[in-house]
Amino acid sequence: MPTLILNADDDPFLAPECFPRDIARRSEHVHLEIPKRGGHVGFMDRLRGNDDLWSEKRAVEFLNQTVPE
């Protein structure tokens, strides 16, 4: 089953060692994305007047790309 792991590089609670980079490199099913910014609480766009979370949009995009109809 395709799995997306999405975590910001600037997350103040998770050190870079927490990210399963080796697992993602070896697996065709685990997709690790580490954007430079996003913090700890969901890549909020609300400061720009947008109520959508970037992480939620990215998850839907990933599902649309990987799940067959």
N, C-alpha and C positions, 0 to 999 in steps of 0.2 A: 504494500500500500504506500503510495507516495506520501511523504511527510515533509511539511515545511516547518523549519525552525527559524524564527525571526526574532532577532534580539539586537538592540542597538549597541554599538561599540562603546558609547559613552554612558552606558547603564552604570549608575554609581553603586549598585548593589552586587553586580556580578563581575568578577575579575575575568580577564581574557582566558584564563585557564579553564573556566567553567564551560566554554563553548566546545561542543563535540566536533571539532574540526577534523580529526582523524577519522572518526566514524563517517562523517559526511563525505570525505574524500574517497573512502572505500565503498560506500553504498550508492547504488543507483536509485535508491528509494528515499534517502534522507537528503533533503535540500536545505542547507544552512545559508541564511542570508544575514549579513552583519552590516547594516548601514552605519555610516560614521556617526550620525546623530539620531536621536529619538528618545533618549532618556530611559526612564524606567516604566513609564505609564502609558504606553500605547501610541507613541508617535502622533501626538495631538496636533491638529491643525486649527484648533479653536481660536488661537491668537490671531489668526487671519480671517476670522469670521466664518469658518467652515466647521460644522458640527460632525463631519465624518472623520473617522480615524484612518490614517493612512494604512496602518497595520491591517485593519479590517478589509479595506479595499484590496490590499495586496493578497490577503488570504483568499478572497473570492476570485481574484485574477488567477492565482495559482490553481485553484480547484477547476476553474474553467479550462485551463491549459492541460491538466493532467487527468481528469476524470472523464472517461468515455461516456458518450451519450447513450 
